[in-house]
Amino acid sequence: MKNKIIKAFVPLAPGIWEALKSGDEEQIQSFLTQSGNRKGLIYLFLLQSIQVISIVLPGAPIEVAGGMAYGFIRSFITRHLSFVITNKISR
């Protein structure tokens, strides 16, 4: 199930898999900011959700990149909501 979610997400966000595999926060941040404000926050939400249910994605680069792209408050709220909702759904 987890692999299916990741395989479904990657085509929706071309270029994100390479950025995530590199583990480079600046490359992830660049992807998020180039995606635009709303779309980038949605990607951040989805990335955090996938990170919660999968051991494939490291959390730290996503957290740092989100903070760099959208500031601490917006990034924290987006990621925290994603974390809470994903944990509620996955139970």
Secondary structure, DSSP 8 states (H G I E B T S, - for coil): -HHHHHHHHGGGSTTHHHHHHHT-HHHHHHHHHHT-HHHHHHHHHHHHHHHHH-SSS-HHHHHHHHHHHH-HHHHHHHHHHHHHHHHHHH-
